[in-house]
Amino acid sequence: MKRAISFLITVYVSVPVILYLFPWILGQVIFAHLLRFPFFVDLSRPEDVLNHTCNFYLNTEEGISVGVWHTLPASQWEKSARRSPEWYRETLGDGTPVIIYLHGNTGTRAINHRVQLVKILSAAGYHVLSLDYRGFGDSTGDPSEAGLTNDALYLYHWVKKHSRGSLVCLWGHSLGSGVATNAAVKIQEQGSAVDALILEAPYTSIGEVVVNHRFTKMYRFLPGFESLLWNIMKMTNIVFANDKNLKSLISPLLILHSEDDNVVPYHMGLQLYEISLQTQRKFNTDAHVDMISYSASLGFSHRNIYLDPNLSGVVRKFLENLRH
């Protein structure tokens, strides 16, 4: 018994020491990109899990190739059999809104809850482009905040080039919410606001998620541990500050958050909603800002908001208001 207790204490104490000696480990945990779930899906063959979908790759910068799935809106389903990637690209100009889906950490664009959401959006009449950032899935390179942001930014401009004026919406889930607002800030700095933003289970900043995670809470009473985490994130340039970004963004915004989210606390979504409302008042814009909250009794938690039977209606209402 004494040996077992001694072993547990040693393991417990070793975590802060390991993080101090090897700070890059925290970045690996935040991105969790090496967990390429599901393991036995060929990402070059999206038809194995998702109909009416084409796989292609973009070189977002020298030496970086990222995998993307383009899933067609329902209006194009019947025409899509045996069509080429070039044909899929041309359909982006059919006047239908385009949603760029930026997923959270862990796994690939083929994880079930991501595929199910894409199916719902496709059936609702939208083009959906699902991106695996650098280092994720079959994309090359190593992840970083700047790298993920650049991948999303490149895809946005690529879609804008081929969509001939169609509305383009950035949809970010969890980690992807920070990618979405980072990209939106850069686009706005380049002279034009993003057409629309949808943030699903968004956080204030990634650091707040890390220090409030149930695992790290076990160490918070240790002197200096929380400061260690913040210093590591600063050292490794991992910030993903949605709260700071939304203080300047003037794009229409829809936030989706479940009250029983066990990864990103619900109050963070509320805080971001309030920040965005203040921003619109500060800059005197008429950009639509809304938040849909899901009762804990529904059990949607962090990744199952796609189970809302009215989700397509919520998205349709938000996007249609922008076109009037």
N, C-alpha and C positions, 0 to 999 in steps of 0.2 A: 504493500500500500504506500509506504514512504517513497519507494522508487517511482511509483506511478505519479504521485503528487509532485515529486521532484522533476520528473520528466515534463509534466504539464506546465509547471512554473517556468522551466527552461524554454519551452516552446513559446509560451506567452511573452516572456521578456525578449526573446530573440527577434520578434517581429520589428519593433522599433529600431533595434540595432541593424538589422538587415536593410531596412529602408534608409537608414542614415548612411550606410556603407555603399548601397547600390540604389540610389534615388530613381534611376530609370525604371525600376520595377513598378513604381506607382503608375507610371504612364502605361505600362503593359496591362495593368489591372484596369485602369480607366477605359482604355480602348478595347481590351479583351478580344482583339482581332484574330488572335491565333486559335480561338475556339470557333472553327469554321463549320458551325452547325447549319443545316444538316449535312453530315459527312458524305453521304452517298448520292448527292444530286450533282449531275453534270450541268454546271451553270451555262455552258454553251448551248444547252438544249432546254430552254425554258418550257417548251411544250410538255415536258414530263410532269410539270406541276402547275402550269398556267397557260391557258389557251390564248390565241390571238396575240401572241407575244414574240417579238424579235430580239435576239441578243446581238449586241455590237460593242465595240471598244473605242474609246477616245484617248488620244495622247494629250493629257492635260498639261504636261510640260515634258521637257527632254528626259527620256528614260522612265516616264510614268505612263502606264496604260491602265485605264479603269474600265471595268465591265458595267454595262448598262442594259436593262431590259426595257423595251418600249412595248407597253400593252395598249391595244387600241380601244377606242370608245365603242359602245354597242353599235353605233351607226355604221361602223366599218367592218364588223365581224364577218359578214357574209362574203365580203370581197377579199378577205385576207389569205385564203388558202393558197399555199405555195408561192407567196409573194416574196420579193427580195427585200433586203434591208433598205435599198434605195427607195422602193415603193413605200415602205413604212415611213421613211423620212419625209417623203412628199406629202403624206397624209397630215403631217403636223400643220400644214397650211389650210386645212379644211374649215377653219373658223371655230373649231371646238376648243374650249379651255384645256390647257395643259398643266398637269400637276407633276412637279418634280418631287419625288419622295426620298427624303434623307433619313435613313434609319438610325436606330440607336446602336449602342455597342454590342459586341458579341454576335457572332454568326454572320450570315450572308443575306443577300436579297431573296433567298429561297426559304427562309424560316417561315413557318406556317402562319403566324399572326400577320406577317408582312404580306404574304401572298393573299391571305383572305381579305385584307384591306384593299389591295390592288384590285381584286375581283369586284368588290363593291363599288369602287370608284369607276372602274371600267364599265360596269353594267349601268352606272348612273349617267354615263355619257361623256367621260373624260379620257383624254390621253393621259397615261401615267408612265413616267420614266423613273425606274428604280435604280439607284446608283450604289455600287459597292465602292467605297472610298479606297484610296491607295492603302495597300496592306490587308484589305479585307477581301474575302472571297478569292476570285481569280485575278484581282487587280495587283499590279506590281508595286514595289516601293514599301516604305515604312510610314506608319501614321504619325501625324503631328497636327496640332491645331491649325497651323498655317497651311499645311498640306491638304487637310480635309476641306478647309474653306476654299482653297484654290480649285479643288476638284469640283465642288458645287458651283463655284463662280463660272468655271469654264463651261460646264454643262448648261447653266442658265443662258449664257451668251450664245451657245450653240443652238439651243432651242429657240431663242429669240430670232436668230438668223433665219431659221427654217420655218417658223410658225406664221410668218407674214402678218404680224400684228395681233395674233390671238392672245388672249389673256394667259399669262403664265404665273402659276402659284407655287411658292416654295412651301412644302409640308415637311416639318421637322418633328421627329418623335424622339423624346428623351435626349440622348447625346446629340442627335440630329437637330434638335431645336437650337442649340448653340451654333451649329454649322450654318443653319438657315439664317439666323440673325446676323452672324458674322458676314455672310455673303451679302445679305440685304444692305448692311451698312456700307460695304465697299461699292455696291451698285449705286446706292444713293450718292456716295461721294463722287462717283463718276458722272453724275448729272441727272439720273432718272430713278425714281423710287420703284421698288418691286411692285408688280401689279397687286399681289396679295400674299399674305403669310398665314399659314395655319400651323400652330404649335400644339403638339399633343404631348401631355405630361411634361411640360417644360420646367426648368429649374431657374433659380435666380443666377447662380454661377455654379460651375462644376465643383469648385472648392467647397461650397456649402453642402453639396450632396455628399462629398467624400467625408467631411468632418462630422456629418450627422448620420452617416451610415451605421446600421446596427452593429457592424463588426468593429468599426473604429470607436464607437461609443464605449467599448470595453476598455479602451486605453486612455480615455479623456482625463481621468484623474491623475495620470502620470504627468509630472511637471514637464512642460515643454513639448509634449507629444503633438498637440494641436498646432503649435507654432512650426514644428518640424514638417507637418503635412503641408501647411501653407507655403513654407520656404521651398519645399521640393517642387510644388506646382509652379511657383514663381521661377525657380531655376530651370525647369523643363518647359517653360512657356505654355503651360496648359491652364487656360483661364475660362474660356467659353462664358463670357459675362453677358447673359441675356438681359440682366437688369440695366447694365450700362448701355447696351445696344438699343434697348427700347426707349431710352431717354432721348434718342435722336431720330428714331425711325418714324416716318410719317405714312407708312403703307397701311392699308386696311389689314386688320388682324382678327383672327379667330383663335381662341384658346380652348382646348378640350382637356379636361382634367377630372379624374375620378377621386372622390373623397377618400377612398380606401387605398390609394396608391401607396404601396409599401417600399418604393424605391425613391421616388421624388415626392416629398410631402405636398399635399394639396395646397397648403398655405402659400407655397412658392408660386403656383399658378395664379392665385388671387393677387399676390403682390405684383406680379408682372402685369396683370390686367389693370390694376390701379396706376402703375407707372405709365402704361400706354395711354390711358385716359388723360393723365396729366400732360403728357407730351402733346397730344392732339390739341388740348386747350392752350398750351404754351405757344404752339406754332399756329394756332387758329385755323386748323384744317378741318375738313368735313369727312376725313377718313373714318370708315366704319370700324368700330372696335367692339368685340363681343366675346363673352366667355360662356361656355356650356359646361355645367358641373353635373357629374353623375353621382347619384346617391351610393353610399357604401353598401347598401342593401343589394345593389345589382351585382356586386362582386367583380367589376371590371378591372380593378387594381391598376397595374402599370401598363399592361400591353394588350388589354382585351376590349378597348373601347369600340373596336370594329364590330363587336357583338350587339351594339345598339341598333335595333331594327330601323330606327329613323335617321341613322347617320347620313345616308345619302341625301335625305331631305334637308338636314342641317347644312351640309356642304353646298347643296344647290341654292338654298336661300341666301347664304352668305355670298356666293360667287355671282348669282344673278343680280343682286343689289348693286354690284360693282359695274355692271354693264349698262345700267340705266342712267 
